[in-house]
Amino acid sequence: MRIVDVSPMAVNPPRRGSAVRTHNLLRQLALRHDVRQLSLSWDDRPVLRPRVDEVQVAPTYSELRLRHPVADAANRVGMHAWVNAPVLSGAALELTRPASLDRLLRWADVVLVEFPWQFAYCRRRTAGPCVLASHNVEAVKFASWAVPAGATVTRTPWLRHIERVESRAAQAADLVLAVSGDDGGEYVERYGVAPARVVEIPNGADTGRYVPADPAATREAKLRLGLPQRPTVVYTASAIPPNRAGAEWVRRLASAADGFTFLAVGEGARVRDRSTNVISTGMVDDIRPYLDAADVALCPIEHGAGTKVKLLEYMASGLPAVAFAPAVRGLDVRDGVEVLVAEPTVASLKTAIDRLAAEPALAERIGRAARELAVGRYDWASIAQRLDQALDLVCSPAVAGTGRAP
C-alpha cells in the first residue's frame, strides 16, 4: 500500500505528543508499506524562496519538509496566537498549492491528514480514500485551552473557525481516527459522523524504548545527572498552554515538598523558581535518563482533550504516576491500580507523592501494573496493526497500487 501523510508541522524528530503519535504510527506502517509524508516546516527564521528538504526516517518512510515564505507566514499567525497551533495551515496550502504535494496525492493509495486544518485542500485534490487522523476533538480541546491561555477578546473567532474546519473535515472524511472511545463518540454526536466511519486508534508508547529501571539503575541515573539520592519526581512537557499550567502545579508542589527533587523536563515544563529542589532542563534530546532517575511521575493536567502521551510513556517506564482526573480521560486506567488520581490541589498532590515515597510496595505495584497495561494495550506496534487493518478496509477493493514513489 502507498500511504501519504500530510502534517501541518514537521514531525521528525518528534518533539510534541502529536508528533510522537504520528512518527510512531508511520514508522510501524513503513515496515509493511511505502510511506511518504509532507509537512509544513517552519520556524522564526524566514525563508526567501520555496524549498523542500527530505528526511529519511526509515528505508520506506521519508518526510518532505516544505518551506515557503507564504506558508511560513500563515503558520506563524496561529503558532503565535493563544491557540499555539497551525490552524491556518490549510490556508497555507491554498495560497501556495505545492506541486510536491500534488505528486504525492496522485501516487497515494490512501491519504492521512493529521489534524483537520489541511483536510479540505487534500480532499479536493485526492481521488482515493482520505482519512482524518485526529489527535483530539479540536473544538473541545481549544475551548479548554482558552482557560490556561488567558484568551479573552480573540477567543470566540478562533473557536468558531476551529469548529467549522473540523466539522467539514469530519463529515467529508472516508474514515476518522479517534484516540479514544470518548473522542469517537464526540465525532458522532457533535458532527453527525456515522459510527462505522470512526475507528479508535489510541495513543501509545514505544514499550521497547521506554522500559523500567531497577533500583540500582535509578541510583546510577541520579549519580549521572548529579542528583541527590532522595525521592525524585519527574514532569515532562512540550510547550503548549495546558503543560505550562501543569508546570505551575509542579512549582507550587515543590515549595510544599522540600524532601523531594523535582525534574521538570521539556520546554513546557519550565519552572521559574529558585527553589533548590527543582531542576528545569528545557528541551532535551532524550527524556529517558530523567525517567530512569525518577521514582514518581506527575501529570497535573487540567485542560485539553484527547489522551496524554506523557502518561503512557511514564506507564511504559514502570513509573507510578500521579495525575489529575482530566489527564486520565479516555485511558483504561484505574485509580489506585495503574495510577493515583489526585484532586487539583497542592495538598492532594503532596499526599499522593508522600504516600508513594512512604510505601515502596505500593509504588512498585502501581508501576508494575502500569507497565503491564502499556505493553498489553498501548504499545505502538499493536496499535499500528489496528490502523493497518482499518486502512486496508477503507482502501478495498482497489488496494495498493504498484507505482514507484515520486
MARBAMAR-153790 format. One record per residue: z, x, y of N, C-alpha, C, O in turn; residue in one letter. Coordinates in steps of 0.2 Angstrom, whole numbers, plus 5000, padded with zeros to 4 digits. Atoms other than C-alpha are relative to their C-alpha. Layout:
BEGIN
ZXYZXYZXYZXYa ...
REM end
This chain:
BEGIN
500050044994500050005000500050045006500350105006m 500049964993499650065018500449965005500349915007r 499550034996501150025029500050045007500050105007i 499949984993501150045048500649975003500749915003v 499450024996502750035058499950015007499750075009d 500050004992502750005077500750005003501049955002v 499350004997504350055086499950025008499550055010s 500049994992504750045105500350075002500350095008p 499649944999505750215103499850054995499750034989m 500049955006505550375094500550004995501149984997a 499650015005506350375078500350064997500950064995v 499849945003506450545071500150065005499750085009n 499450025004507750625071500449945002500449935008p 499750064998508750465071500750015004501150055001p 499449994995510050455085500449945001501049945002r 499750065000510450275085500049964994499749984989r 500050045006510950145072499349974998499149974992g 500650035001509250065074499550054997499150034993s 500449955003508350225071500250034993499850044989a 499749995007509450265056499749954995499549974990v 500250055004508950105049499250014998499050014993r 500750005001507050125052499850074996499450064991t 500149945003507050305047500150004992499750024988h 499850005007507950275030499549954996499349974990n 500450055004506950125025499250034999499050024994l 500749985001505250205029500050064996499550074992l 500049945004505750365021500049984992499750014988r 499950025007506150275005499349964998499049974992q 500650035001504550165006499450064999499050054995l 500549945000503550335008500050034993499550074992a 500049975007504050384990499549964996499349994991l 500550045004502850244984499449985004498949965001r 500650034996501650204999499850055005500250105006h 500249964994500750285013500349975007500149915008d 499750034994501750255029499850045006499950105007v 500249984993501150285047500449965005500549905005r 499650034995502250255062499750025007499650075008q 500149994993501850235081500649985004500849935003l 499450014996503250255093499850015007499450065009s 500049984993503350255112500650045002501150025003l 499549954999504250415115500050015008499550025011s 499949994993504950435132500650045002501150034998w 499449984998506250525142499950015008499549985011d 500050004993506650565160499650055003499550065009d 500549954998505350705161499349975000499049964995r 500650045001503750605166499450054998499450114999p 500649965002502050655159499549985005499549925008v 500550014995500550665170499449974997499049945000l 500650035003499250615157500249984992500750014990r 499950025006499250525140500050064995499650104995p 500049955006499650625124500349974994500749924995r 499750025006500050595106500250064996499850104994v 499749955004501250705096500149974993500349924993d 499850025007501450695077500550044997500650104998e 499449975004503050725067499949984993499849924991v 500050015007502850745049500649994997501050044996q 499450015002504350665042500150024992500650044990v 500049995007503850675023499250004999498849995003a 500749995002502250705014499549945001499049945003p 500350064999501750525015500349955006500249895006t 499750044994502650475031500050045006500350105007y 500149964993502150535049500249955005500049895005s 499850044994502750475066499550025005499550085007e 500449984994501450475080500449985006500649925007l 499650014994502350485097499549995006499350045008r 500550014995501350405111500450025007500949985008l 499849994993501750475129499549985004498950005004r 500450034995500950385143500349995006500949965006h 499650014994501450385161500249925002500749915004p 499950074999501250195162500549974995501049934997v 499550025005502150165146500750025001501249995000a 499349974998503550285151500349965005500949945005d 499850044994503750185167500349934998500849915000a 499850075003503850015158500750014996501149974997a 499449995004505150085145500650015004501149995003n 499549984996506150165159500449945003501049955004r 499750054996506450005168500649964995501149954998v 499550035004507349925153500650054998501150024997g 499549955002508250085147500550015006501150035004m 499649994994508950105165500449945002500849945006h 499750064998509449925167500649994995500750034991a 499450015004511049855159499949984993500350004989w 500250015007510149805144499950064996500050064989v 500149945003509849985140499650004993499850034988n 500450015006508449945128499249995003499149975009a 500750004998506549955129499749934999499249924996p 500350075001506249765131499449995003499149935002v 500650014997504749795141499450044997498950055000l 500549965004503849895128499449974998498850004997s 500650045002502649755124499550005006498950015005g 500449994994502049765142499750075001499150075003a 500349945000501849945140499450014996498950044998a 500650005004500649915126499449965003498849985003l 500650044996499649785136499750045005499150035006e 500349964995499449905150499650064998499150085001l 500349945002498950055140499549994994499050034994t 500550025005498049975125499850074996499250094996r 500149935003498250145115499549994994499649954989p 500450005005496750175104500350034993500150004988a 499749975006497850275091500349944996500349944990s 499750065003498750105088499549964997499649934991l 500650055002497150005086499850034993499649994988d 500349975007496550135072500549994995500349974989r 499550015005498250115063500049934998500049924992l 500050075001498149925064499549984995499549944991l 500650015005496449925056500150034993499850004988r 499949965007496950045042500649964996500549974990w 499450035003498549945038499949954995499549904996a 500050065004498849835023500549955003500549895002d 499550044997500449775032500350035006500350105006v 499749974994501249805049500749975001500849915001v 499350014998503049815053500150015007499950075009l 499949994993503549785071500850005001501149955000v 499249994999505349855075500149965006499849985012e 499850044994506149735087499449955002498949965000f 500650054998505149585095499650025006499149995007p 500349984993504649675111499250014999498849995004w 500749985001502949735104499649954995499049974994q 500350045006502649595091499349975002498949974999f 500650044998501449485101499350045001498850024999a 500649954999500249635105499750024993499150014992y 500249985007500249695087499749944996499249944992c 500250065004500049515080499249985002498849974998r 500750024997498449485091499550054997498950034996r 500549955002497649645085500150024993499850074991r 499949995007498149635067499749954995499849894997t 500350055004497049545054500549994994500549934991a 499650015005498349565040500749985001500849965007g 499450024999500149525037500450045006500350105006p 499649964995501349565052500749974999500949925000c 499350015002503149575049500550025006500450075009v 499549984995504549565062500650034997501050004993l 499449965003505849705057500549995005500650045009a 499450014995507349635066500650054999500750074993s 499349965001508949735069500649965002501149985000h 499550054998509949595077499649945002499049945002n 500350054996509649425084500150025007500650025009v 499949974993509249495101500349965005500749985009e 499750044995509649345111500850004999501149995004a 499250005001511449345103500250065002500850075005v 499749944998511649525105500050025007500650045010k 500049984993511149545123500549955004500849975009f 499650054997512149385128500750034999501250035004a 499449965002513649485120500150065004500650085007s 500049934996513149655128500249995007500450035010w 499950014993513149575145500750015003500950035008a 499349994998515049575145500250075001500550085007v 499849934999515449755142499650045005499850095009p 500449974995513949805153500149985007499950015012a 499850034993514649705168499449975003499449975009g 500550034997513049615171500149945003500549905000a 499950064996513049485184499449975003499149925000t 500550034997511649455195499350004996499049954996v 500649995004510249515183500149974993499649984989t 499950025007511049435168499549954997499249964992r 500450055002510049275167499350014999499050004994t 500749995001508249335170499950044994499450034990p 500149955005508449475157500149954993499749964989w 499950045006509149345144499549954999499349944993l 500550045001507849225147499350034997499050014993r 500649965003506449355144500150024993499750014989h 499849985007507349415128499949954996499649954990i 500150065005507449245120499349985000499149964994e 500650035000505749195125499550054995499250024991r 500449955004504949355117500250004993499850004989v 499850005007506049345102499849944996499649944991e 500250065003505649165099499350004998499149984992s 500849995001503749195100499950044994499550034989r 500149955006503949345088500249974993499849974989a 499850035006504949255075499649944997499549944991a 500450055002503849105075499350024997499049994993q 500749975002502249205073500050054994499550064992a 500049955005502849325060499949974993500149914992a 500150025007502249315042500750014996500849974991d 499349995004504049375037500450035006500250075010l 499549984995505649405047500550044995500850014991v 499449965004506849545040500649995004500650015010l 499350014997508649495044500550054997500550064991a 499549955003510049625042500649974997501050004993v 499550045003511249485036499849934999499449915002s 500150075000511349315030500149965006499849915007g 499850034994512149265046499450005005499249955008d 500649994995510649335056499449964997499149935001d 500550045003509449255044500149925002499649895004g 499950074998510249085047499949985007499749935009g 500150004992510149115066499349995001499149955005e 500850014999508249135065499849934998499449905001y 500250075003508148975055500249955005499849905007v 499750054995509248875067499850005007499649955010e 500249994993508848945084499350005001499149975006r 500850004998506948975082499649964995499049964996y 500450045004506448855068499650044995499150014993g 500449975005505848985056500149974993500749964992v 499950025006505548925039500450054995500350114996a 499549955004506948995027499650044995499850104994p 500449965005505549055015499750065003499550115000a 500349944996504949175029500550045002500450095006r 499449964998506649255031500350034994500450004989v 499749965006507249395019500550045003500450085008v 499549964998508849485021499950074997499950084991e 500149935002508649675021500650035004500550055010i 499449984996510449735026499950075002499550115000p 499949934998510849895035500450044994500750004989n 499849965005511450035024500350075002500350085008g 499849934999512050215022499650044994499550024989a 500349955005511250365013500650034996501050074998d 499449995003512650375000499950074996500450094993t 500049935002511950544994500250055005500450105004g 499849964994512150615011500750005002501050055004r 499350024998513750535016500549994993500449944990y 499650005006515050575002500750025002500850055007v 499349984999516950585001500250075000499950114996p 499749935000517850745005500749994996501149954998a 499350005003519350784994500550035005500350065010d 499549984995520950835002499950085002500050095008p 500149934999520551025000499450015005499550055010a 500650004995518850995009500249985007499950005012a 499850024993519650895023500450055003500350065009t 499649954997520951035026499550055003499650085008r 500549944998519451165026499649975006499550015011e 500450024994518451055038500450005006500150015012a 499549994994519951045050500050075003500050085009k 500049934998520051235050499450025003499450055008l 500649984997518251255053499949975007499650005012r 500150034994518251135068500650025005500650005011l 499549984995519851215075500549945001500949945006g 499550064999520951055072500750024997500750054992l 499449995004522751045068500049964994499749914993p 500050035006523250995051500549945000501149944998q 499650065000523850825055499549945000498949955000r 500450065001523150645053499550005006499650005011p 500550004995521450635061499649944999499449924994t 500450064999520450485067499450015003499350055008v 500749994997518550485070499749935002499849884999v 500450064998517450365080499450035002499350085006y 500649984998515650395081499649945003499649895002t 500450054996514450305093499450035004499550085007a 500649984996512750315101500149965007500649925008s 499950024993512550275120499849935001499349925005a 500150074998512550085121500649975002501249995001i 499450034997513749965130500649994996501150004997p 499550015004514749905116500450064997501050064996p 499749935003515050085109500450035006501050065004n 499649984995515650135126500649975001501149995003r 499450044999516849995127500550024994501150024995a 499649985005517450055110500350065001500950084999g 499749944998517750225117500649995004501150035004a 499450024996518950145129500649984996501150004998e 499450025004519950075115500350074997500950074996w 499749935003520050255107500450035005500950065004v 499649964995520650325124500749975000501250005001r 499350034999522050195125500450014994501050014994r 499649995006522550215107500250075000500850084998l 499849935001522550405108500750015005501150055003a 499449994995523850385123500649974997501149994998s 499450035003524950275112500250034993500750024990a 499949975007524750385096499950075000499450104998a 500149934999525050565100500150044994500150104994d 499949975006525450605082499350014996499350044991g 500750005003523550595078499650045004499650055010f 500649974996522050695083499449954999499349924994t 500650055000520550585088499450045002499350085007f 500749974999518750645086499649945003499449904999l 500550054998517550545097499450045000499250085004a 500649975002515850595091499449965003499349915000v 500650034998514250555100500049985007500549985010g 500150014993513550515117500449935002500749935008e 499650064998514350335117500750004998501149955000g 499350005002516050395111500450055005500950065004a 499649954995516450505126500649975003500649915006r 499450024998518250485130500250045006500350105006v 499849964994518650535148500750005001501049955005r 499349995000520350585146500250074999499950114996d 499849935001521350745147500550014995500850064994r 499549995005522450705133499850054995499250064993s 500149945005522650855121499849984993499650024989t 500250025006522450745106499349964999499249934994n 500650035000520750685110499450055001499550095005v 500549964999519150785107499349965000499249934995i 500750044999517450715114499550064999499550115002s 500549955002516050815106499349995004498950035005t 500750014998514550725115499550004994499849994988g 500550015006512950715104500150074996500150124998m 500049945005512950825088499449994996499249934995v 500650005005511550865076500249974993499849944990d 499850025007512650815061500749985001501250025002d 499350024999514150705061500450014993501050004993i 499649995006514650745043500650055000501150034997r 499449955000515850895047500649965003501149975001p 499450034997516850775058500249944995500849934995y 499850055005516850635045500450044994500950014992l 499649965005517450775032500750015002501250014999d 499449984997518850815044500549955001501149955002a 499650064998519450645046500449974994500249974989a 499650035005520750545037499949925001500049894996d 500150074998520450375046499449995004499250045008v 500650014996518850305054500249935004500549895002a 499950064995518850175069499349975001498850005002l 500650034997517550045073500349945004500349885002c 499750054995518349955088499549965004499549975010p 500550034997516849855092500149925001500249894996i 499850074999517049685100499349965002499349905001e 500650034998515249645106499450024996499450074992h 500649995004513449645099499949954995500249904995g 500250045006512649575084499850044994499950104994a 500249965005511949625068500550034996501150004996g 499549975003512949745057500050075002499550105005t 499949934997513649915061499950054995500250064990k 500249945004512850065053500650054999500750084994v 499449955000514350175058500549984995500850034991k 499550025005515450075047499850014993500250034989l 500349995007514350085032500050074999500150094993l 500049935002514250275034500850024999500950074995e 499349985002516150285035500249984993500550024989y 499950035007516250175019499750054995500050074990m 500349955005515050295010500350065000500450094995a 499649935000516050445016500749994997501150044997s 499450015003517550365007500650005005501250015003g 499550004994518550345024500349935000499949885001l 499750064998519750205026499949985007500150025012p 500250024993519150115042500449945002500649904999a 499750064997520050005054499549985005499250015009v 500650034996518849885063500349935003500749905000a 499950064997518949735074499549954996499049974993f 500350065004518349565066499250005002498849994997a 500750004999516649565075499650064997499050054996p 500349945003516249735068499849994993499450034990a 500150015007516349675050499549944999499449924993v 500450065001515249515053499450024996499150074998r 500649995003513849505041500150054994499650054990g 499949955005514549635029500549974994500949934996l 499650025006515349595011500650045000500750074994d 499449975001516949675015500649965001500649905004v 499450045000518749615013500550045003500650095002r 499449974997520249645024500550024995500749984991d 499549975005521449755015499750034994500150054990g 500349985006520249795001499550065002499650125000v 500449954998518749895009500150025007499850075009e 499949994993519349895027500649975002500949924999v 499450034997520849855038499749975006499450005010l 500250034994520449725051500649995005501149975003v 499550004995521449745067499849955006499249935007a 500150044994521649625082499850055006500050115005e 500249964994520949685098500550025005500550005011p 499449974996522549765104500150074998500050094993t 499849945002523149935105500650004995500650044990v 499450015004524749885096499749994993500050024988a 500250015007523749815081499650064997499750084991s 500349945003522649975080500550054998500450084993l 499549955001524150085081500449984993500550034989k 499750025006524949985067499650024994499950044989t 500549985006523450005056500050074998500050094992a 500149935001523250185058500750034998500750084993i 499349985002525150215056500149994993500350034989d 500050025007525050125040499650044995499950064990r 500449965004523650215033500350084999500250114994l 499849935000524450385038500750004995500850054992a 499450015004526150325030499949994993500450004989a 500150025007525450255014499350034997498850004997e 500649975002524150385007499749964994499149974993p 500350045006523950274991499649955002499149935000a 500450054997523350135002499450025003498850005002l 500649974997522150245011499550024995498950014996a 500549985006521450314995499749944997499149944996e 500350065003521250144988499549965004499049945001r 500550034995520350075003499450045000498850025000i 500649965000519250225004499650004994499050004994g 500350015006518850214986499649944999499049944997r 500350065001518450034986499449995005498849975004a 500650004995517350055002499450044998498850024998a 500549965003516350194994499749964994499049964994r 500350035006516050094978499649945003499049935000e 500450054997515449944989499350035003498850005003l 500649964997514250064999499550024995498950014996a 500449985005513550134983499749944997499149944995v 500250065003513349964975499649955003499149925001g 500350054996512749854989499650035006499150005008r 500349984994512249955004499750075000499750115005y 500349935000511350114998499349995002498949945000d 500750014997509650135007499550004995499049964995w 500550005005508750164991499949944997499349914996a 500050065003509150004983499849945005499449905003s 500250044994508949915000499250005001498949955001i 500749995000507149985001499649974995499149954996a 500350035006506749924984499949925001499449895000q 500150074998507049744990499549995006499149945005r 500650014994505949775006499450014996498949984998l 500649995003504649844995499749944996499149924997d 500250065004504649684984499849955005499349915004q 500250054995504549575000499450025003499049975004a 500649984997503149675007499449984995498949964997l 500550015005502149664991499949924999499349904999d 500250075000502349474991499749975006499249935005l 500350024994501849455009499350025000498949995004v 500649985000500349555006499549974994498949974995c 500450035005499749464990499649945003499849915008s 500349965006498449434984499750065001499550104996p 500449944998497549564993500450065002500550075008a 499649944998498749714992499750064999499350084995v 500149935001498549894995499250025000498950024994a 500649975000496849955000499950074998500550104996g 500149935002496150124996499850055005499650105003t 500249954994495650195013500450065001501050064999g 499649954998496250355019500349995007500149955011r 499750014994497450375033499650025006499350075005a 500449984995496750385050500350075003500050105008p 
REM end
